[in-house]
Protein backbone atom coordinates (compact mmCIF):
# COMPACT_ATOMS: atom_id res chain seq x y z
CA UNK A 1 0.00 0.00 0.00
CA UNK A 2 2.46 2.88 -0.02
CA UNK A 3 3.86 5.91 1.66
CA UNK A 4 3.67 4.27 5.00
CA UNK A 5 0.88 1.85 4.24
CA UNK A 6 -2.30 3.79 4.76
CA UNK A 7 -5.55 1.88 5.13
CA UNK A 8 -8.42 2.33 3.16
CA UNK A 9 -8.96 0.68 0.89
CA UNK A 10 -9.87 0.22 1.64
CA UNK A 11 -11.29 -0.43 -0.14
CA UNK A 12 -11.43 -2.53 1.40
CA UNK A 13 -14.31 -4.37 3.20
CA UNK A 14 -17.35 -6.37 2.58
CA UNK A 15 -19.28 -5.03 -0.30
CA UNK A 16 -22.25 -4.90 -2.54
CA UNK A 17 -21.92 -6.45 -5.93
CA UNK A 18 -18.48 -7.12 -7.26
CA UNK A 19 -16.54 -4.35 -5.59
CA UNK A 20 -15.03 -4.75 -2.12
CA UNK A 21 -17.03 -2.21 -0.21
CA UNK A 22 -15.51 0.11 2.33
CA UNK A 23 -18.46 1.11 4.41
CA UNK A 24 -16.26 3.47 6.29
CA UNK A 25 -17.47 2.25 9.66
CA UNK A 26 -20.60 3.14 11.54
CA UNK A 27 -21.26 6.84 11.95
CA UNK A 28 -21.65 7.63 15.64
CA UNK A 29 -23.03 11.01 16.58
CA UNK A 30 -20.36 11.75 19.09
CA UNK A 31 -19.59 15.16 20.59
CA UNK A 32 -17.67 17.45 18.28
CA UNK A 33 -13.98 16.48 18.21
CA UNK A 34 -11.34 18.67 19.81
CA UNK A 35 -9.67 21.22 17.51
CA UNK A 36 -7.13 19.58 15.24
CA UNK A 37 -3.67 19.51 16.76
CA UNK A 38 -0.36 18.55 15.17
CA UNK A 39 0.50 14.91 15.84
CA UNK A 40 4.08 13.71 16.07
CA UNK A 41 5.05 10.63 14.03
CA UNK A 42 5.51 8.55 17.18
CA UNK A 43 2.18 9.66 18.62
CA UNK A 44 0.42 8.94 15.36
CA UNK A 45 1.80 5.41 15.27
CA UNK A 46 0.80 4.84 18.89
CA UNK A 47 -2.73 6.08 18.29
CA UNK A 48 -3.14 3.76 15.35
CA UNK A 49 -1.80 0.71 17.17
CA UNK A 50 -4.10 1.38 20.12
CA UNK A 51 -7.14 1.87 17.93
CA UNK A 52 -6.39 -0.74 15.32
CA UNK A 53 -7.99 -2.29 11.76
CA UNK A 54 -7.39 -3.16 8.12
CA UNK A 55 -4.41 -3.75 5.92
CA UNK A 56 -0.71 -3.81 6.52
CA UNK A 57 1.32 -6.46 8.23
CA UNK A 58 4.12 -4.35 9.73
CA UNK A 59 3.27 -1.52 12.15
CA UNK A 60 1.68 1.30 10.22
CA UNK A 61 3.93 4.32 9.78
CA UNK A 62 1.94 7.45 9.20
CA UNK A 63 3.20 10.72 7.81
CA UNK A 64 4.50 13.38 10.14
CA UNK A 65 3.10 16.83 10.70
CA UNK A 66 -0.34 17.98 9.53
CA UNK A 67 -0.88 14.94 7.30
CA UNK A 68 -0.57 12.67 10.34
CA UNK A 69 -3.36 14.59 12.05
CA UNK A 70 -5.49 14.29 8.90
CA UNK A 71 -4.81 10.55 8.78
CA UNK A 72 -6.12 10.30 12.34
CA UNK A 73 -9.36 11.98 11.29
CA UNK A 74 -9.70 9.43 8.50
CA UNK A 75 -8.88 6.46 10.73
CA UNK A 76 -11.59 7.60 13.14
CA UNK A 77 -14.04 8.71 10.46
CA UNK A 78 -16.87 6.90 12.23
CA UNK A 79 -16.75 9.48 15.01
CA UNK A 80 -18.59 12.77 14.76
CA UNK A 81 -17.83 14.75 11.60
CA UNK A 82 -14.22 13.57 11.27
CA UNK A 83 -14.62 12.45 7.67
CA UNK A 84 -16.11 15.75 6.55
CA UNK A 85 -13.43 17.63 8.50
CA UNK A 86 -10.71 15.66 6.75
CA UNK A 87 -12.19 16.59 3.38
CA UNK A 88 -12.47 20.25 4.26
CA UNK A 89 -8.95 20.51 5.66
CA UNK A 90 -7.45 18.72 2.68
CA UNK A 91 -9.24 21.05 0.28
CA UNK A 92 -7.91 24.04 2.22
CA UNK A 93 -4.40 22.59 2.03
CA UNK A 94 -4.76 22.08 -1.73
CA UNK A 95 -5.86 25.68 -2.21
CA UNK A 96 -2.40 26.62 -0.98
CA UNK A 97 -0.61 23.99 -3.07
CA UNK A 98 -2.68 22.32 -5.83
CA UNK A 99 0.24 20.01 -6.65
CA UNK A 100 0.44 18.42 -3.20
CA UNK A 101 0.20 14.76 -4.31
CA UNK A 102 -0.10 13.24 -0.80
CA UNK A 103 -2.98 15.61 -0.03
CA UNK A 104 -4.63 14.86 -3.38
CA UNK A 105 -4.85 11.11 -2.90
CA UNK A 106 -5.99 11.59 0.68
CA UNK A 107 -8.74 13.86 -0.61
CA UNK A 108 -9.69 11.15 -3.09
CA UNK A 109 -9.78 8.65 -0.22
CA UNK A 110 -12.07 10.86 1.87
CA UNK A 111 -14.36 11.53 -1.09
CA UNK A 112 -14.65 7.78 -1.76
CA UNK A 113 -15.80 7.21 1.81
CA UNK A 114 -18.18 10.16 1.68
CA UNK A 115 -19.60 8.79 -1.57
CA UNK A 116 -20.16 5.37 -0.04
CA UNK A 117 -22.36 6.92 2.65
CA UNK A 118 -24.07 9.51 0.41
CA UNK A 119 -27.60 9.33 -1.03
CA UNK A 120 -27.71 7.61 -4.40
CA UNK A 121 -28.13 10.82 -6.39
CA UNK A 122 -24.94 12.29 -4.87
CA UNK A 123 -22.67 9.26 -5.21
CA UNK A 124 -21.54 9.66 -8.81
CA UNK A 125 -20.38 13.24 -8.31
CA UNK A 126 -18.39 12.39 -5.19
CA UNK A 127 -16.77 9.39 -6.86
CA UNK A 128 -15.98 11.46 -9.97
CA UNK A 129 -14.23 14.05 -7.79
CA UNK A 130 -12.44 11.30 -5.88
CA UNK A 131 -11.10 9.77 -9.07
CA UNK A 132 -9.98 13.15 -10.40
CA UNK A 133 -8.08 13.95 -7.19
CA UNK A 134 -6.39 10.55 -6.90
CA UNK A 135 -5.57 10.39 -10.61
CA UNK A 136 -3.96 13.82 -10.39
CA UNK A 137 -1.88 12.58 -7.45
CA UNK A 138 -0.79 9.56 -9.48
CA UNK A 139 0.16 11.85 -12.36
CA UNK A 140 2.21 14.10 -10.07
CA UNK A 141 3.90 11.20 -8.28
CA UNK A 142 3.89 8.04 -10.43
CA UNK A 143 5.79 6.13 -7.73
CA UNK A 144 3.14 6.63 -5.05
CA UNK A 145 1.28 3.32 -4.67
CA UNK A 146 -1.51 4.90 -2.63
CA UNK A 147 -2.27 7.43 -5.35
CA UNK A 148 -2.61 4.61 -7.87
CA UNK A 149 -4.67 2.53 -5.45
CA UNK A 150 -7.22 5.20 -4.61
CA UNK A 151 -7.46 6.20 -8.25
CA UNK A 152 -8.45 2.61 -9.05
CA UNK A 153 -10.88 2.36 -6.14
CA UNK A 154 -12.57 5.63 -7.09
CA UNK A 155 -12.77 4.49 -10.71
CA UNK A 156 -14.50 1.30 -9.62
CA UNK A 157 -16.90 3.10 -7.30
CA UNK A 158 -17.79 5.57 -10.04
CA UNK A 159 -18.47 2.78 -12.49
CA UNK A 160 -20.51 0.91 -9.90
CA UNK A 161 -22.66 3.98 -9.25
CA UNK A 162 -23.27 4.36 -12.99
CA UNK A 163 -24.06 0.69 -13.58
CA UNK A 164 -20.87 0.18 -15.58
CA UNK A 165 -19.14 -2.26 -13.25
CA UNK A 166 -19.54 -5.32 -15.46
CA UNK A 167 -18.36 -3.63 -18.63
CA UNK A 168 -14.93 -4.28 -20.10
CA UNK A 169 -14.63 -0.50 -20.26
CA UNK A 170 -14.22 -0.44 -16.46
CA UNK A 171 -12.53 -3.76 -15.80
CA UNK A 172 -9.30 -3.29 -17.72
CA UNK A 173 -8.31 0.10 -16.30
CA UNK A 174 -9.11 -1.00 -12.73
CA UNK A 175 -7.06 -4.15 -13.15
CA UNK A 176 -4.19 -2.13 -14.64
CA UNK A 177 -4.30 0.26 -11.69
CA UNK A 178 -4.11 -2.57 -9.15
CA UNK A 179 -1.28 -4.22 -11.05
CA UNK A 180 0.50 -0.86 -11.04
CA UNK A 181 0.00 -0.65 -7.27
CA UNK A 182 1.57 -4.08 -6.80
CA UNK A 183 4.49 -3.20 -9.06
CA UNK A 184 5.15 -0.19 -6.82
CA UNK A 185 4.40 -1.99 -3.56
CA UNK A 186 4.33 -5.82 -3.74
CA UNK A 187 3.12 -5.92 -0.13
CA UNK A 188 -0.10 -4.00 -0.80
CA UNK A 189 -2.73 -6.38 0.57
CA UNK A 190 -5.74 -4.30 -0.42
CA UNK A 191 -4.74 -4.29 -4.07
CA UNK A 192 -4.83 -8.10 -3.95
CA UNK A 193 -8.24 -7.83 -2.26
CA UNK A 194 -9.60 -5.72 -5.11
CA UNK A 195 -8.18 -8.10 -7.72
CA UNK A 196 -9.51 -11.10 -5.83
CA UNK A 197 -13.04 -9.74 -5.77
CA UNK A 198 -12.70 -8.63 -9.38
CA UNK A 199 -11.79 -12.12 -10.60
CA UNK A 200 -14.36 -13.84 -8.38
CA UNK A 201 -17.35 -11.70 -9.35
CA UNK A 202 -16.78 -11.33 -13.06
CA UNK A 203 -18.06 -13.87 -15.59
CA UNK A 204 -15.41 -15.92 -17.34
CA UNK A 205 -16.02 -14.11 -20.62
CA UNK A 206 -14.82 -10.90 -18.97
CA UNK A 207 -11.78 -12.45 -17.34
CA UNK A 208 -13.36 -13.85 -14.20
CA UNK A 209 -11.81 -16.86 -12.48
CA UNK A 210 -12.78 -18.34 -9.11
CA UNK A 211 -9.38 -19.98 -8.69
CA UNK A 212 -7.44 -16.86 -9.53
CA UNK A 213 -9.69 -14.80 -7.28
CA UNK A 214 -9.07 -17.18 -4.40
CA UNK A 215 -5.31 -16.98 -4.91
CA UNK A 216 -5.44 -13.19 -4.86
CA UNK A 217 -7.45 -13.20 -1.63
CA UNK A 218 -5.01 -15.63 -0.04
CA UNK A 219 -2.17 -13.31 -1.01
CA UNK A 220 -4.09 -10.37 0.41
CA UNK A 221 -4.46 -11.98 3.83
CA UNK A 222 -0.90 -13.32 3.87
CA UNK A 223 0.43 -9.81 3.25
CA UNK A 224 -2.08 -7.99 5.44
CA UNK A 225 -3.27 -10.22 8.29
CA UNK A 226 -4.58 -7.19 10.18
CA UNK A 227 -6.83 -6.17 7.30
CA UNK A 228 -10.10 -7.52 8.65
CA UNK A 229 -11.86 -6.54 5.44
CA UNK A 230 -10.14 -9.51 3.81
CA UNK A 231 -11.20 -12.26 6.22
CA UNK A 232 -14.90 -12.49 5.28
CA UNK A 233 -14.13 -12.26 1.57
CA UNK A 234 -11.55 -15.03 1.74
CA UNK A 235 -13.92 -17.12 3.86
CA UNK A 236 -16.65 -16.73 1.23
CA UNK A 237 -14.20 -17.84 -1.45
CA UNK A 238 -13.26 -20.91 0.59
CA UNK A 239 -16.93 -21.74 1.13
CA UNK A 240 -17.61 -21.46 -2.59
CA UNK A 241 -14.73 -23.90 -3.12
CA UNK A 242 -16.16 -26.33 -0.55
CA UNK A 243 -13.31 -25.68 1.91
CA UNK A 244 -15.42 -25.12 5.01
CA UNK A 245 -12.75 -25.83 7.61
CA UNK A 246 -10.41 -23.25 6.07
CA UNK A 247 -13.23 -20.72 5.91
CA UNK A 248 -13.96 -21.21 9.59
CA UNK A 249 -10.28 -20.86 10.44
CA UNK A 250 -9.99 -17.55 8.59
CA UNK A 251 -13.09 -16.20 10.33
CA UNK A 252 -11.85 -17.25 13.75
CA UNK A 253 -8.51 -15.59 13.02
CA UNK A 254 -10.33 -12.30 12.41
CA UNK A 255 -11.82 -12.45 15.91
CA UNK A 256 -8.29 -12.61 17.33
CA UNK A 257 -7.11 -9.39 15.66
CA UNK A 258 -6.41 -6.90 18.42
CA UNK A 259 -4.69 -4.16 16.42
CA UNK A 260 -6.65 -3.80 13.17
CA UNK A 261 -5.31 -1.25 10.74
CA UNK A 262 -8.52 0.65 10.17
CA UNK A 263 -10.45 1.23 13.41
CA UNK A 264 -13.46 2.75 11.65
CA UNK A 265 -14.29 -0.30 9.55
CA UNK A 266 -13.35 -2.92 12.15
CA UNK A 267 -16.83 -3.26 13.76
CA UNK A 268 -18.48 -3.75 10.37
CA UNK A 269 -15.88 -6.34 9.38
CA UNK A 270 -16.53 -8.26 12.58
CA UNK A 271 -20.28 -8.16 11.94
CA UNK A 272 -19.63 -9.86 8.59
CA UNK A 273 -17.31 -12.39 10.23
CA UNK A 274 -19.81 -13.30 12.95
CA UNK A 275 -22.67 -13.60 10.46
CA UNK A 276 -20.65 -16.05 8.38
CA UNK A 277 -19.64 -18.05 11.46
CA UNK A 278 -23.28 -18.23 12.54
CA UNK A 279 -24.26 -19.53 9.11
CA UNK A 280 -21.70 -22.33 9.49
CA UNK A 281 -23.25 -23.55 12.72
CA UNK A 282 -21.40 -25.00 15.71
Secondary structure as UniProt FT lines:
FT   TURN            2..5
FT   TURN            17..18
FT   HELIX           41..51
FT   HELIX           66..75
FT   TURN            76..78
FT   TURN            80..81
FT   HELIX           82..96
FT   TURN            98..99
FT   HELIX           101..117
FT   HELIX           120..140
FT   TURN            142..143
FT   HELIX           145..161
FT   TURN            162..163
FT   TURN            165..166
FT   HELIX           168..184
FT   TURN            186..187
FT   HELIX           189..201
FT   HELIX           204..206
FT   HELIX           210..223
FT   TURN            225..226
FT   HELIX           228..240
FT   TURN            241..242
FT   HELIX           244..255
FT   HELIX           263..280
//
